[in-house]
Amino acid sequence: MVYVGCATCGIAAGAGALLAVVDDQLGRLGVRANVVPVGCIGACFAEPLVDIRLPGQPRVCYSRVTPERLARILDSHIRRGRAVTSLALATIGDGTLPRIPRFEDLPFMKSQVRIVSRNCGMINPEDVDHYLARDGYRGLMRALRMKPEDVIEEVVASGLRGRGGGGFPTGQKWKFCRSSSGNPKYLICNGSEGDPGAFMDRSVLEGDPHSVLEGMCIAAHAIGASKGYVYVSGEYPLAIKRIKVALRAMRLIGVLGNNVLGSGLAFDIQLKEGAGAYVCGEETALMASIEGHRGLPQPRPPFPAVRGLRGKPTNINNVETFACVSSILREGASRFASYGTMGSKGSKTFSITGKVRNAGLIEVPMGITLRKVVEEIGGGIAGRGRFKAAQTGGPSGGCIPAKLGDIPMDYESLAEAGSMLGSGGLVIMDETNCMVDLARYFLTFTQSESCGKCTPCRLGTKRMLSILERICAGQGRSGDIEVLEELGRVVKNTSLCGLGQTAPNPVLSTIRYFREEYEEHIRERRCRAAVCQEMVAAR
């Protein structure tokens, strides 16, 4: 077996070139082998990845493979039966080989727990038999033998909270929708992932789409939904392709249709491609987009569980939440609840990027410290720099300084520190990053993505951005910091939807923890990180 990492990260790193030559290389050697494209196993920093498994031997993962290295690996490992230890990253699964560590023992993996990502990098996401071979759809089979109310109670017992950023208890959300009057009921998977540097949902949909779709089928049985939608940004073509393949396979094996697995449940799923608008991650804007309207948020209440898509009761969860549901019903609520903290159960995926050595997709128990993520899993800061801060929760999150490195990564702790867990974007910074410029960068994104419907967000973020741009250009004025703080509070408290309510977070958190950098920009016309070019040029 020859496994090639063919998620977006692997393809960007050169996996396409490997796929183009691997069959010719095997033919040259006179070797028959199955070539299996797989999703991202998380180690994006080591792409392209190629795994070799011979009968009766451990699966060996090779990193940073080029076509030239591939020829050497195939010749040695497959033709002669000798693993190339100098190029091997780790063994995967059962068994070990001398001088090659196990994947689970790598510093990158030691503190991780694979629940949502358990199949990513392990199976062909376009072959439903691979998913079935790893107990796929067993959670659905169990759920269909249970009363809908009992399925909901199982999710409640797990402590699962929405992984899209809000953190609302999933089981309670399902209860509201089930008890609402009105038919049909709709179910929506929110895959509108638009945060800069975030790729958690994309990686799961590319590497294991069936886990998400199975979770949707379980939820449909629980709340009584007959129609589901997977809403994915058109900027994710590979994820879209693999969802389409998965939906066709589901219909062929009977887990979608008028009689799901002979249970009497009638449920089908439709893929809806979004246009990439960040605001469509907000529930009401997302539903408007599905209905064919411009994606504009609406006041709540009524909440979607009461009046949602086409005026009917609707339940919306994100990609990771549905993938968690598959695991909870397959392995039981107690196993999921055994991870995490009292208020934040289970695991959480993060895309860790920035000035860190081991950039990639990670899945860790809720409550792990930021420092452990950066220094152990992330391998520390790349180069000679020192850990300065981390932006958690994407452009709507906040900036956590290194001095708070022991903060638990959970909903309550990050909110108290002025940030948020969000959907899982995690950007690591060192001393070469300017915090004022960082705030300007993220506010540029949220301001440009504002739908413009409400005045506080439309004008407030624009005014805040103009002040930040002036400060970064060396034209800051006395009182600018106080104006930013006041504007930030107004925008947070009066905006219509979550985009506006969280847009000031990067500004307010950087002022809270790095106020001295703002003061240096304004009073001394100095950027200590030498990032703000106008100040550097002036000197």
Secondary structure, 3 states (H helix, E strand, C coil): CEEEECCHHHHHHCHHHHHHHHHHHHHHHCCCCCEEEECCCCCHHHCCCEEECCCCCCEEEECCCCHHHHHHHHHHHHHCCCCCCCCEEEEECCCCECCECEHHHCCCCCCCCCCCCCCCCCCCCCCHHHHHHCCCCHHHHHHHCCCHHHHHHHHHHHCCECCCCCCCEHHHHHHHHHHCCCCCCEEEEEECCCCCCCCHHHHHHHHCHHHHHHHHHHHHHHHCCCEEEEEEECCCHHHHHHHHHHHHHHHHHCCCECCHHHCCCCEEEEEEEECCCHHHHCHHHHHHHHCCCCCCCCCCCCCCCCCCHHHCCEEEEEHHHHHHHHHHHHHCHHHHHCCECCCCECEEEEEEEECECCCEEEEEECCCEHHHHHHHHCCCECCCCCEEEEEECHHHCEEEEHHHCCCECCHHHHHHCCCCCCCCEEEEEECCCCHHHHHHHHHHHHHHHCCCCCHHHHHHHHHHHHHHHHHHCCCCCCCHHHHHHHHHHHHHHHCCCHHHHHCCHHHHHHHHHHHHHHHHHHHHCCCCCCCCHHHHHHC
